[in-house]
Amino acid sequence: MQGFAHFVVKYRKFIIALYLILAVLSFFAMQSKTMNYDITSALPKNVPSIEAMRILNDEMQVGESITIYWKNGSLSEVSAAVDRIKQIPKVINVSWLGTTIDPATPRELYPEDASTWVKGNDYNVVVQTTATTGEIGNITSQLKSFLPANAKIISTDTQMEEVKNYFAGKPMLYFGLGLLLVFLFLLFYFDKPLTPILIVVSMAAGVLINLGISGILKQSTFYLVDVIVEVLQLAVSYDYALFLYHRYEEERKTRNDDEAMESALITTIKAISLSALTTIAGFFALTFATLTISQDIGWLLLRGVALSFLSSITLLPALLLSFEGKFVWKTLNLENIFGNIAATVEKVLVPLFIVLLVFVTVAFWGGTRTKITYSNDVFIPSQLSSMKLQQEYQKEFQNYDTWMVLLDKNSNYTAALKSIKNLPLVQSVLNPATMLDQAIPQEMLPSSVLNSFSSDQYVYAIVNTKVKPDTPQAEELRAQIENIINGLPGKNYVTGMSIAIDDIKQISMQDNTKTGWITLLLIFLILLAGFRNVWLSLLLMGVIEAAVQFNLWSAGWFQAVTFMVPITLSTVQLGSTIDYAVLSATRFEEAVEQGEENPLDVAIRGAAPSIFVSASTFFLMSLPSAVLTDISGLSQIMGGLARGAIISGLVVIFLLPTAFKIFQKFLFGRSVKA
């Protein structure tokens, strides 16, 4: 380690030049990154709902569907438009009022089913296409060219395009605002004005290189992953820079700058390495998830934290030695503040230890009582006009969700579809077997219409439901439909966006349990290797896990939280804020080994400033994306992590040292110097 420290100090100009070149190359490379906006991409390909979508798309050429919500229209103009829509390439079927009845029928003779297609002067038209996601935009453009303004188009494509436009530039905005807040905060803390700039630059370099690697690899991720990765990589890696800088300042009191930096690198490498490894462990656990969105976050942050760790022990020392300068100004004296806190903790040691015990008990009790939501709406900005239009359409036609059933063609699918149609929670079933009068044989329909709903092996039907996604009623209806189709021979499926979301629900619960235990195991092994003390390792891990559970409980006080919150907190918050406990324990252990009379005072004075600044920067870095976004899922994730940093910081500063002091001989009397 001494040789490495000497190399960094001696060749600091070379290190700065190398990072500058890498940063420039990374900036251009990151332009090749791509994002997708489909939450179903988070599911593995072997999930039945995704397998059914593949069959529909690849084998049956069933592509995207488009709904036309025709407000205040006339039957004649809707009929004329339907004729034109049928002529558009890749349109295979148009379902509307005229599909089920003769348009010349007097309105008073309309059957009850007609309410699916007309309400007053408002009409519902469903266009089924063979177009893929990349092709549907062309059909939408053609529809807009001749449909009147009161005929509104509702489709996944238009919604995702609006999300894309809304989100353009947002990751860099949130990242930039977070950097600005952190920089302004650090100005009040560091007594040299250039220090916060150098720290921010060194950490931002790691983020930029990580994005550049993603561009070189042409990685495509779910669009929210970009914000989470960029913000979190910088937020969780500030610790390394702060730990090093504080030790550097201590060493400068008795050494020249070069010697002080070498000594700081040598003495803090244990705390920094353990902090980096525990953080990496949390992200590595995410890579074991089944959902690809969790895997992407895990792999990207794992790589990012490793890069930030390297920049903190190479680029940051080089920058500090080269540019920090001697100019100082008066700042907040945290050492005196936390010295007073240490004295206070010493005076109320036992009451604070009791508070720690109560906190841990309440946290683990409350963490299991958080309500989770799996709705796709939490990942879509609520202010989008397409969302408001869809909600208006759903309310009027009572068509809150659309599913598809895929049935074996050689089965008695006609009876099954009619049974599905008769379910109380089903609005309508679109298939020749259910749309025609029973006296009219299907063979009377044009072959193009019949073929559009079937292939050599399967037939499909569109099921419009009266239930909203992620509700008990939706679960009940899915069970009823599956009960009907499971009685048929062959492979039969029910699929759709909300069905896929429901599958995400089942998988995410398994992922949360699996990744949570993997994180705990990996962190325990890392702590055990670093401290060589089983009980100390268990204490540190248990206290921070309690902070995670308390945070999860508090996240659900006022609303149900998205399924990404538990898995993120149980891996990211645990893996990143365990650093605070590691630093505090390292300081206490060092004081015990050096025979300090009051190791608690030494630990709080030495660790608390770094923990306070680290937790504050984590909070401030996450704040813009938590507060400014109109995407509730992103707000919950980033808000939870921001809150988690503060909770963990307060627990480690005020409560954890009481356990060190009370059980000092048991925890540190046998500790071995690493």
C-alpha positions as CSV (number, residue, x, y, z in Angstrom):
1,M,0.0,0.0,0.0
2,Q,2.9,2.3,0.7
3,G,4.2,1.9,-2.8
4,F,0.8,2.7,-4.3
5,A,0.5,5.8,-2.1
6,H,3.9,7.0,-3.2
7,F,3.0,6.4,-6.9
8,V,-0.2,8.5,-6.6
9,V,1.7,11.4,-4.9
10,K,4.7,11.3,-7.3
11,Y,2.8,10.9,-10.6
12,R,-0.2,13.1,-9.8
13,K,0.1,15.1,-13.1
14,F,0.1,11.9,-15.1
15,I,-3.0,10.7,-13.2
16,I,-4.9,14.0,-13.9
17,A,-4.0,13.9,-17.6
18,L,-5.2,10.3,-17.9
19,Y,-8.5,11.0,-16.3
20,L,-9.0,14.1,-18.5
21,I,-8.5,11.9,-21.6
22,L,-10.9,9.3,-20.3
23,A,-13.5,11.9,-19.4
24,V,-13.4,13.4,-22.9
25,L,-13.7,10.0,-24.6
26,S,-16.5,9.0,-22.3
27,F,-18.5,12.1,-23.0
28,F,-18.6,11.2,-26.7
29,A,-19.1,7.5,-26.1
30,M,-22.1,8.1,-23.8
31,Q,-24.1,9.5,-26.7
32,S,-24.6,6.0,-28.0
33,K,-26.6,4.9,-24.9
34,T,-30.2,4.1,-25.5
35,M,-33.3,3.9,-23.2
36,N,-36.5,2.0,-23.4
37,Y,-39.8,3.0,-21.9
38,D,-41.6,-0.4,-21.6
39,I,-41.8,-1.7,-18.1
40,T,-42.5,-5.2,-19.4
41,S,-38.9,-5.3,-20.6
42,A,-38.1,-5.9,-16.9
43,L,-39.5,-9.4,-17.2
44,P,-37.6,-12.5,-18.3
45,K,-38.6,-14.1,-21.6
46,N,-39.8,-17.3,-20.0
47,V,-42.7,-15.7,-18.0
48,P,-46.0,-17.0,-19.5
49,S,-47.4,-13.5,-20.1
50,I,-44.2,-12.5,-22.0
51,E,-44.2,-15.8,-23.9
52,A,-47.8,-15.1,-25.0
53,M,-46.8,-11.6,-26.2
54,R,-44.0,-13.2,-28.2
55,I,-46.4,-15.7,-29.8
56,L,-48.9,-12.9,-30.6
57,N,-46.2,-10.7,-32.1
58,D,-44.0,-13.2,-33.9
59,E,-46.2,-16.1,-34.9
60,M,-49.6,-14.4,-35.3
61,Q,-48.3,-11.0,-36.4
62,V,-50.6,-9.3,-33.8
63,G,-49.0,-6.0,-33.2
64,E,-49.9,-2.9,-31.2
65,S,-53.5,-1.9,-30.9
66,I,-54.8,1.7,-31.1
67,T,-57.9,3.1,-29.5
68,I,-59.7,6.0,-31.0
69,Y,-61.8,7.9,-28.5
70,W,-64.2,9.9,-30.8
71,K,-65.8,12.6,-28.8
72,N,-69.0,14.3,-29.9
73,G,-69.0,12.6,-33.3
74,S,-71.7,11.3,-35.7
75,L,-72.2,7.7,-36.8
76,S,-71.7,8.6,-40.5
77,E,-68.3,10.3,-40.0
78,V,-67.1,7.4,-37.8
79,S,-68.3,4.9,-40.4
80,A,-66.5,6.8,-43.1
81,A,-63.3,7.0,-41.1
82,V,-63.4,3.3,-40.3
83,D,-63.4,2.5,-44.0
84,R,-60.3,4.6,-44.5
85,I,-58.6,3.1,-41.5
86,K,-59.1,-0.4,-42.9
87,Q,-57.1,0.7,-46.0
88,I,-54.0,1.6,-43.9
89,P,-51.2,-1.0,-44.4
90,K,-50.7,-3.3,-41.3
91,V,-54.2,-2.7,-40.0
92,I,-55.8,-6.1,-39.8
93,N,-59.0,-5.4,-38.0
94,V,-61.2,-2.4,-36.8
95,S,-63.7,-3.1,-34.0
96,W,-66.5,-0.5,-33.5
97,L,-70.2,-0.3,-33.3
98,G,-70.7,-1.5,-36.8
99,T,-68.9,-4.7,-36.0
100,T,-71.7,-6.0,-33.8
101,I,-74.8,-4.4,-35.3
102,D,-76.0,-2.9,-38.5
103,P,-75.2,0.8,-38.4
104,A,-78.7,1.5,-39.9
105,T,-80.3,0.0,-36.7
106,P,-82.3,2.6,-34.8
107,R,-80.6,3.6,-31.6
108,E,-83.5,2.5,-29.4
109,L,-83.0,-1.0,-30.8
110,Y,-79.3,-1.2,-29.9
111,P,-78.5,-4.3,-27.8
112,E,-76.9,-3.8,-24.4
113,D,-73.4,-4.7,-25.8
114,A,-73.6,-1.5,-27.9
115,S,-72.6,0.5,-24.8
116,T,-69.1,-0.9,-25.4
117,W,-68.9,1.2,-28.6
118,V,-71.1,4.2,-28.1
119,K,-72.1,6.5,-25.2
120,G,-74.3,9.4,-26.3
121,N,-72.4,11.0,-29.1
122,D,-69.0,9.5,-28.1
123,Y,-67.7,6.5,-30.0
124,N,-65.1,3.8,-29.2
125,V,-63.0,2.4,-32.1
126,V,-60.3,-0.2,-31.6
127,V,-57.7,-0.7,-34.3
128,Q,-55.7,-3.9,-34.3
129,T,-52.5,-3.9,-36.3
130,T,-49.6,-6.2,-37.2
131,A,-47.2,-3.3,-36.5
132,T,-44.3,-3.6,-34.1
133,T,-43.4,-1.0,-31.5
134,G,-41.1,0.7,-34.1
135,E,-43.7,0.6,-36.8
136,I,-46.9,1.8,-35.0
137,G,-45.8,5.4,-35.2
138,N,-46.3,5.4,-39.0
139,I,-50.0,4.2,-38.5
140,T,-50.6,6.8,-35.8
141,S,-49.3,9.5,-38.2
142,Q,-51.6,8.4,-41.0
143,L,-54.6,8.4,-38.6
144,K,-53.8,12.0,-37.5
145,S,-53.7,13.1,-41.1
146,F,-57.4,12.5,-41.7
147,L,-59.1,12.2,-38.3
148,P,-60.8,15.3,-36.9
149,A,-59.5,17.0,-33.7
150,N,-62.2,15.5,-31.6
151,A,-61.1,11.9,-32.5
152,K,-58.4,11.3,-29.9
153,I,-55.8,8.6,-30.3
154,I,-54.9,6.4,-27.3
155,S,-52.0,3.9,-27.7
156,T,-48.9,2.7,-25.9
157,D,-46.8,4.2,-28.6
158,T,-48.2,7.8,-28.2
159,Q,-48.0,7.5,-24.4
160,M,-44.4,6.3,-24.5
161,E,-43.5,9.0,-27.0
162,E,-44.9,11.6,-24.6
163,V,-43.0,10.0,-21.8
164,K,-39.8,10.1,-23.9
165,N,-40.3,13.8,-24.7
166,Y,-41.1,14.6,-21.1
167,F,-38.1,12.8,-19.8
168,A,-35.6,14.2,-22.3
169,G,-32.8,16.0,-20.4
170,K,-34.3,15.1,-17.0
171,P,-31.4,12.8,-15.9
172,M,-28.8,15.5,-16.5
173,L,-31.0,18.1,-14.9
174,Y,-31.5,16.2,-11.7
175,F,-27.8,15.2,-11.7
176,G,-26.7,18.8,-12.3
177,L,-29.0,20.2,-9.6
178,G,-27.8,17.6,-7.2
179,L,-24.2,18.5,-7.8
180,L,-25.0,22.2,-7.3
181,L,-26.8,21.6,-4.0
182,V,-23.9,19.4,-2.8
183,F,-21.3,22.0,-3.9
184,L,-23.1,24.8,-2.1
185,F,-23.4,22.7,1.0
186,L,-19.7,21.7,1.0
187,L,-18.7,25.4,0.6
188,F,-20.0,26.0,4.2
189,Y,-18.1,23.0,5.4
190,F,-14.6,23.1,3.8
191,D,-12.3,25.9,4.8
192,K,-10.7,26.0,1.3
193,P,-13.1,27.1,-1.5
194,L,-11.5,24.9,-4.1
195,T,-11.8,21.7,-2.1
196,P,-15.5,21.0,-2.8
197,I,-14.9,21.6,-6.5
198,L,-12.1,19.1,-6.6
199,I,-14.1,16.5,-4.7
200,V,-17.1,17.0,-7.0
201,V,-14.9,16.8,-10.1
202,S,-13.2,13.6,-8.9
203,M,-16.6,11.9,-8.2
204,A,-18.2,13.2,-11.4
205,A,-15.4,11.7,-13.4
206,G,-16.3,8.3,-12.2
207,V,-19.9,8.8,-13.2
208,L,-18.9,10.1,-16.7
209,I,-16.6,7.1,-17.3
210,N,-19.3,4.7,-16.3
211,L,-21.8,6.3,-18.7
212,G,-19.1,6.2,-21.4
213,I,-18.6,2.5,-20.9
214,S,-22.4,2.0,-21.2
215,G,-22.2,3.9,-24.5
216,I,-19.4,1.8,-25.8
217,L,-21.3,-1.4,-24.9
218,K,-24.4,0.1,-26.4
219,Q,-26.4,-0.8,-23.4
220,S,-30.2,-0.1,-23.4
221,T,-31.9,0.3,-20.0
222,F,-35.4,1.3,-18.7
223,Y,-35.5,5.0,-18.7
224,L,-35.6,5.5,-14.9
225,V,-32.5,3.5,-14.5
226,D,-30.4,6.4,-15.9
227,V,-31.5,8.8,-13.1
228,I,-31.1,6.2,-10.4
229,V,-27.6,5.2,-11.5
230,E,-26.2,8.6,-12.1
231,V,-27.4,10.1,-8.9
232,L,-26.7,7.1,-6.7
233,Q,-23.2,6.5,-8.0
234,L,-22.1,9.9,-7.0
235,A,-24.2,10.0,-3.8
236,V,-22.9,6.8,-2.3
237,S,-19.3,7.4,-3.3
238,Y,-18.8,10.7,-1.5
239,D,-17.9,8.7,1.6
240,Y,-14.6,7.6,0.1
241,A,-13.5,11.2,-0.7
242,L,-14.6,12.5,2.7
243,F,-12.9,9.8,4.6
244,L,-9.6,10.4,2.8
245,Y,-9.9,14.2,3.0
246,H,-10.5,14.3,6.7
247,R,-7.5,12.0,7.4
248,Y,-5.4,14.1,5.1
249,E,-6.3,17.2,7.0
250,E,-5.3,15.5,10.3
251,E,-2.0,14.4,8.9
252,R,-1.2,17.9,7.6
253,K,-1.0,19.2,11.1
254,T,2.3,17.3,11.6
255,R,3.6,16.6,8.0
256,N,4.1,18.3,4.7
257,D,1.4,17.9,2.0
258,D,3.0,15.0,0.1
259,E,3.8,13.0,3.3
260,A,0.4,13.8,4.7
261,M,-1.3,12.4,1.6
262,E,0.7,9.2,1.6
263,S,-0.1,8.7,5.2
264,A,-3.8,9.4,4.7
265,L,-4.0,6.9,1.8
266,I,-2.3,4.2,3.9
267,T,-4.3,4.8,7.1
268,T,-7.8,5.2,5.5
269,I,-7.5,2.4,2.9
270,K,-9.2,-0.1,5.3
271,A,-12.2,2.1,5.9
272,I,-12.5,3.2,2.3
273,S,-12.1,-0.4,1.0
274,L,-14.6,-1.8,3.4
275,S,-17.0,1.0,2.6
276,A,-16.6,0.3,-1.2
277,L,-16.9,-3.4,-0.8
278,T,-20.1,-3.3,1.3
279,T,-21.6,-0.8,-1.1
280,I,-20.6,-3.1,-4.0
281,A,-22.0,-6.1,-2.2
282,G,-25.5,-4.4,-2.1
283,F,-25.4,-3.7,-5.8
284,F,-24.0,-7.1,-6.6
285,A,-26.9,-8.7,-4.8
286,L,-29.2,-6.8,-7.2
287,T,-27.6,-8.7,-10.1
288,F,-29.1,-11.9,-8.7
289,A,-32.7,-10.5,-9.2
290,T,-34.9,-12.0,-11.9
291,L,-36.3,-8.6,-13.0
292,T,-33.9,-7.1,-15.6
293,I,-34.5,-3.6,-14.2
294,S,-33.0,-4.6,-10.9
295,Q,-30.2,-6.4,-12.7
296,D,-29.4,-3.3,-14.7
297,I,-29.2,-1.1,-11.7
298,G,-27.0,-3.6,-9.9
299,W,-24.5,-4.1,-12.7
300,L,-24.3,-0.4,-13.6
301,L,-23.9,0.7,-10.0
302,L,-21.4,-2.1,-9.2
303,R,-19.2,-0.9,-12.0
304,G,-19.8,2.7,-11.1
305,V,-18.9,2.4,-7.5
306,A,-15.7,0.5,-8.4
307,L,-14.8,3.4,-10.7
308,S,-15.6,6.0,-8.0
309,F,-13.5,4.1,-5.5
310,L,-10.6,4.2,-7.9
311,S,-11.0,7.9,-8.7
312,S,-11.2,8.7,-4.9
313,I,-7.8,7.1,-4.2
314,T,-6.1,8.3,-7.4
315,L,-7.7,11.4,-9.0
316,L,-8.8,13.1,-5.8
317,P,-5.3,13.0,-4.1
318,A,-3.8,14.2,-7.3
319,L,-6.2,17.1,-7.6
320,L,-5.9,18.1,-3.9
321,L,-2.1,18.2,-4.1
322,S,-2.1,20.1,-7.4
323,F,-4.9,22.7,-7.0
324,E,-6.3,23.0,-3.5
325,G,-4.1,26.0,-2.6
326,K,-3.6,27.7,0.7
327,F,-6.4,30.3,0.7
328,V,-8.8,29.6,3.6
329,W,-12.0,31.1,4.9
330,K,-14.1,30.8,8.1
331,T,-16.5,27.8,8.0
332,L,-18.7,25.8,10.3
333,N,-16.5,24.1,12.9
334,L,-18.0,20.6,13.0
335,E,-15.2,19.3,15.2
336,N,-16.3,21.4,18.1
337,I,-20.0,20.7,17.4
338,F,-19.5,16.9,17.5
339,G,-17.1,17.2,20.4
340,N,-20.1,18.6,22.4
341,I,-22.3,15.8,21.0
342,A,-19.7,13.2,22.2
343,A,-19.8,14.7,25.7
344,T,-23.6,14.6,25.7
345,V,-23.7,11.0,24.5
346,E,-21.3,10.1,27.3
347,K,-23.6,11.7,29.9
348,V,-26.8,9.9,28.7
349,L,-25.2,6.7,27.6
350,V,-27.7,4.2,29.1
351,P,-30.9,6.1,28.0
352,L,-29.6,6.4,24.5
353,F,-28.7,2.7,24.4
354,I,-32.3,2.0,25.5
355,V,-33.5,4.2,22.6
356,L,-31.3,2.1,20.3
357,L,-33.0,-1.1,21.5
358,V,-36.5,0.4,21.1
359,F,-35.6,1.8,17.6
360,V,-34.3,-1.6,16.4
361,T,-37.4,-3.4,17.8
362,V,-39.9,-0.9,16.3
363,A,-38.1,-0.8,13.0
364,F,-38.2,-4.5,12.3
365,W,-41.8,-4.6,13.4
366,G,-42.9,-1.8,11.1
367,G,-40.8,-2.8,8.1
368,T,-43.1,-5.8,7.4
369,R,-46.2,-3.6,7.4
370,T,-45.5,-1.5,4.4
371,K,-48.1,-1.7,1.6
372,I,-46.6,-2.2,-1.9
373,T,-48.2,-1.2,-5.2
374,Y,-47.3,-2.8,-8.6
375,S,-49.2,-0.4,-10.8
376,N,-47.5,0.7,-14.0
377,D,-48.9,4.2,-13.5
378,V,-46.3,5.0,-10.9
379,F,-43.7,5.0,-13.7
380,I,-45.6,7.4,-16.0
381,P,-45.8,11.2,-15.3
382,S,-49.3,12.0,-14.1
383,Q,-49.4,15.3,-15.9
384,L,-49.2,13.8,-19.4
385,S,-52.1,14.6,-21.6
386,S,-52.2,11.0,-22.8
387,M,-52.7,9.8,-19.2
388,K,-55.5,12.3,-18.6
389,L,-57.2,11.3,-21.9
390,Q,-56.9,7.6,-21.1
391,Q,-58.5,8.1,-17.6
392,E,-61.4,10.1,-19.2
393,Y,-61.9,7.3,-21.8
394,Q,-61.8,4.6,-19.1
395,K,-64.3,6.4,-17.0
396,E,-66.8,6.9,-19.8
397,F,-66.7,3.4,-21.4
398,Q,-65.9,1.6,-18.1
399,N,-63.0,0.0,-19.9
400,Y,-60.3,0.2,-17.3
401,D,-57.9,-2.4,-18.6
402,T,-57.4,-4.5,-21.8
403,W,-56.1,-8.1,-21.7
404,M,-55.7,-10.7,-24.3
405,V,-56.4,-14.5,-24.2
406,L,-54.5,-16.8,-26.4
407,L,-56.1,-20.2,-26.9
408,D,-55.4,-23.5,-28.6
409,K,-57.3,-23.5,-31.9
410,N,-58.1,-27.2,-31.6
411,S,-60.0,-26.7,-28.3
412,N,-63.6,-25.6,-27.7
413,Y,-62.4,-22.0,-27.5
414,T,-65.8,-20.6,-28.6
415,A,-67.5,-21.8,-25.4
416,A,-64.5,-20.6,-23.3
417,L,-64.7,-17.1,-24.8
418,K,-68.4,-16.9,-24.2
419,S,-67.8,-17.9,-20.6
420,I,-65.3,-15.2,-20.3
421,K,-67.6,-12.7,-21.8
422,N,-70.3,-13.5,-19.2
423,L,-68.0,-12.8,-16.3
424,P,-69.4,-9.8,-14.3
425,L,-66.0,-8.0,-14.4
426,V,-65.6,-8.3,-18.2
427,Q,-66.8,-5.3,-20.3
428,S,-66.5,-7.0,-23.7
429,V,-64.6,-9.8,-25.6
430,L,-63.5,-9.0,-29.1
431,N,-63.4,-12.1,-31.3
432,P,-65.7,-13.4,-34.1
433,A,-67.0,-16.0,-31.8
434,T,-68.4,-13.4,-29.4
435,M,-69.1,-10.3,-31.6
436,L,-71.6,-11.9,-33.9
437,D,-75.2,-12.8,-33.4
438,Q,-75.4,-16.5,-32.6
439,A,-77.6,-17.0,-35.8
440,I,-74.8,-15.7,-38.0
441,P,-72.1,-18.3,-38.6
442,Q,-68.5,-17.1,-38.4
443,E,-67.9,-18.4,-42.0
444,M,-70.0,-15.5,-43.2
445,L,-67.3,-13.1,-42.1
446,P,-64.5,-12.1,-44.6
447,S,-61.5,-14.5,-44.4
448,S,-59.3,-11.5,-43.6
449,V,-61.2,-10.8,-40.4
450,L,-61.2,-14.5,-39.4
451,N,-57.5,-14.9,-40.1
452,S,-56.7,-11.7,-38.1
453,F,-57.8,-13.5,-35.0
454,S,-56.2,-16.9,-35.6
455,S,-53.2,-18.9,-36.8
456,D,-52.6,-22.5,-37.5
457,Q,-52.2,-23.2,-33.8
458,Y,-53.9,-20.4,-31.8
459,V,-56.8,-18.0,-31.7
460,Y,-56.9,-14.9,-29.6
461,A,-59.4,-12.5,-28.2
462,I,-59.2,-9.0,-26.8
463,V,-60.8,-8.8,-23.3
464,N,-61.9,-5.3,-22.1
465,T,-62.3,-5.3,-18.4
466,K,-64.1,-3.3,-15.8
467,V,-61.2,-3.6,-13.3
468,K,-58.3,-1.4,-12.6
469,P,-54.8,-2.9,-12.6
470,D,-53.2,-4.0,-9.3
471,T,-56.5,-4.4,-7.4
472,P,-58.1,-7.3,-5.7
473,Q,-60.8,-7.3,-8.4
474,A,-58.1,-7.7,-11.1
475,E,-56.6,-10.6,-9.2
476,E,-60.1,-12.2,-8.9
477,L,-60.8,-11.7,-12.6
478,R,-57.5,-13.1,-13.7
479,A,-58.1,-16.2,-11.5
480,Q,-61.6,-16.7,-13.1
481,I,-60.2,-16.4,-16.6
482,E,-57.3,-18.8,-15.9
483,N,-59.7,-21.2,-14.4
484,I,-61.7,-21.2,-17.6
485,I,-58.8,-21.5,-20.0
486,N,-56.9,-24.1,-17.9
487,G,-59.7,-26.5,-18.6
488,L,-58.9,-26.5,-22.3
489,P,-56.3,-28.8,-23.9
490,G,-53.0,-27.4,-25.1
491,K,-51.2,-24.3,-23.9
492,N,-53.4,-21.3,-23.2
493,Y,-52.5,-17.9,-22.0
494,V,-53.8,-14.6,-20.6
495,T,-51.6,-11.6,-21.2
496,G,-51.5,-7.9,-21.4
497,M,-49.7,-5.0,-19.8
498,S,-51.3,-5.3,-16.4
499,I,-51.0,-9.1,-16.5
500,A,-47.2,-8.6,-17.0
501,I,-47.2,-6.1,-14.1
502,D,-48.9,-8.7,-12.0
503,D,-46.2,-11.2,-12.9
504,I,-43.6,-8.5,-12.0
505,K,-45.4,-8.4,-8.6
506,Q,-44.8,-12.1,-8.0
507,I,-41.2,-12.1,-9.2
508,S,-40.3,-8.9,-7.3
509,M,-41.5,-10.4,-4.0
510,Q,-39.2,-13.3,-4.6
511,D,-36.4,-10.9,-5.7
512,N,-36.7,-8.8,-2.6
513,T,-36.3,-11.8,-0.3
514,K,-33.4,-13.2,-2.4
515,T,-31.4,-10.1,-2.9
516,G,-32.0,-9.0,0.7
517,W,-30.5,-12.1,2.1
518,I,-27.6,-12.1,-0.4
519,T,-26.8,-8.5,0.6
520,L,-26.8,-9.3,4.3
521,L,-24.6,-12.4,3.8
522,L,-22.1,-10.6,1.6
523,I,-21.9,-7.6,3.9
524,F,-21.4,-9.8,6.9
525,L,-18.6,-11.7,5.2
526,I,-16.9,-8.5,4.2
527,L,-17.2,-7.0,7.7
528,L,-16.0,-10.3,9.2
529,A,-13.0,-10.2,7.0
530,G,-12.3,-6.6,7.8
531,F,-12.8,-6.6,11.6
532,R,-12.3,-10.4,12.3
533,N,-15.0,-10.1,14.9
534,V,-18.3,-11.9,14.5
535,W,-20.3,-9.9,17.1
536,L,-19.1,-6.5,16.0
537,S,-20.0,-7.4,12.4
538,L,-23.5,-8.6,13.4
539,L,-24.0,-5.4,15.5
540,L,-23.0,-3.1,12.6
541,M,-25.2,-4.9,10.1
542,G,-28.1,-5.3,12.4
543,V,-28.3,-1.6,13.3
544,I,-28.1,-0.4,9.7
545,E,-30.7,-3.1,8.6
546,A,-32.9,-1.6,11.3
547,A,-32.5,1.8,9.8
548,V,-33.5,0.3,6.4
549,Q,-36.6,-1.3,7.9
550,F,-37.6,1.9,9.7
551,N,-37.2,3.8,6.4
552,L,-39.3,1.3,4.6
553,W,-42.0,1.5,7.2
554,S,-42.0,5.4,7.1
555,A,-42.2,5.3,3.3
556,G,-45.6,3.6,3.5
557,W,-47.1,5.8,6.2
558,F,-49.1,7.9,3.8
559,Q,-49.3,5.8,0.6
560,A,-48.5,2.5,-0.9
561,V,-45.0,2.4,-2.4
562,T,-43.9,1.0,-5.7
563,F,-42.4,-2.5,-5.7
564,M,-38.9,-1.0,-6.5
565,V,-38.7,0.7,-3.1
566,P,-38.2,-2.4,-0.8
567,I,-35.6,-4.0,-3.1
568,T,-33.7,-0.7,-3.5
569,L,-33.6,0.1,0.2
570,S,-32.7,-3.4,1.3
571,T,-29.7,-3.4,-1.0
572,V,-28.7,0.2,-1.8
573,Q,-29.3,1.9,1.5
574,L,-27.9,-1.0,3.4
575,G,-24.8,-1.4,1.2
576,S,-24.0,2.4,1.1
577,T,-24.8,3.6,4.6
578,I,-23.2,0.6,6.3
579,D,-20.1,2.8,5.5
580,Y,-21.1,5.1,8.4
581,A,-21.1,2.2,10.9
582,V,-17.8,0.9,9.5
583,L,-16.1,4.3,9.9
584,S,-17.4,4.7,13.4
585,A,-16.3,1.2,14.4
586,T,-12.9,1.6,12.8
587,R,-12.3,4.8,14.7
588,F,-13.4,3.2,18.0
589,E,-11.3,0.2,17.4
590,E,-8.3,2.3,16.6
591,A,-8.7,4.3,19.8
592,V,-9.0,1.1,21.8
593,E,-5.8,-0.3,20.3
594,Q,-3.9,3.0,20.9
595,G,-5.0,3.0,24.6
596,E,-7.1,6.1,24.4
597,E,-8.8,6.9,27.7
598,N,-12.2,7.7,26.0
599,P,-12.6,5.9,22.7
600,L,-16.2,7.0,22.4
601,D,-15.2,10.6,22.3
602,V,-12.5,9.8,19.7
603,A,-14.9,7.8,17.6
604,I,-17.6,10.5,17.5
605,R,-15.2,13.3,17.0
606,G,-13.3,11.5,14.3
607,A,-16.2,9.8,12.4
608,A,-19.2,12.0,12.9
609,P,-18.1,15.0,10.7
610,S,-17.5,12.6,7.8
611,I,-20.8,10.8,8.4
612,F,-22.7,14.1,8.7
613,V,-21.3,15.4,5.5
614,S,-21.7,12.1,3.7
615,A,-25.4,11.7,4.7
616,S,-26.1,15.3,3.9
617,T,-24.5,15.0,0.4
618,F,-26.4,11.7,-0.2
619,F,-29.6,13.5,0.8
620,L,-29.0,16.6,-1.3
621,M,-27.8,14.6,-4.3
622,S,-31.1,12.6,-4.3
623,L,-33.3,15.5,-3.4
624,P,-33.9,17.0,-6.9
625,S,-35.0,13.8,-8.5
626,A,-37.2,13.0,-5.5
627,V,-38.9,16.5,-5.4
628,L,-39.0,17.7,-9.0
629,T,-40.1,14.6,-10.8
630,D,-43.8,14.0,-11.7
631,I,-43.1,10.3,-11.8
632,S,-44.3,9.0,-8.4
633,G,-42.2,5.8,-8.7
634,L,-39.0,7.7,-9.1
635,S,-39.9,10.1,-6.4
636,Q,-40.5,7.2,-4.0
637,I,-37.3,5.5,-4.8
638,M,-35.0,8.6,-4.6
639,G,-37.0,10.1,-1.7
640,G,-36.6,6.8,0.2
641,L,-32.9,6.8,-0.4
642,A,-32.5,10.4,0.6
643,R,-34.4,9.8,3.8
644,G,-32.5,6.6,4.5
645,A,-29.2,8.4,4.4
646,I,-30.4,10.8,7.1
647,I,-31.9,8.0,9.3
648,S,-28.7,5.8,9.0
649,G,-26.5,8.9,9.8
650,L,-28.4,9.9,12.9
651,V,-28.5,6.3,14.2
652,V,-24.8,5.9,13.7
653,I,-23.8,9.2,15.2
654,F,-26.1,9.2,18.3
655,L,-27.0,5.6,19.1
656,L,-24.5,3.1,17.7
657,P,-21.5,4.4,19.8
658,T,-23.5,3.7,23.0
659,A,-23.3,0.0,22.2
660,F,-19.6,0.3,21.5
661,K,-19.0,1.8,24.9
662,I,-21.3,-0.5,26.9
663,F,-19.9,-3.6,25.3
664,Q,-16.4,-2.3,24.7
665,K,-14.5,-5.2,26.2
666,F,-16.7,-7.8,24.6
667,L,-16.6,-6.1,21.1
668,F,-13.1,-4.7,21.0
669,G,-11.1,-6.4,23.7
670,R,-10.3,-9.3,21.4
671,S,-10.2,-7.4,18.2
672,V,-7.2,-8.0,16.1
673,K,-5.5,-5.1,14.3
674,A,-6.0,-5.4,10.6
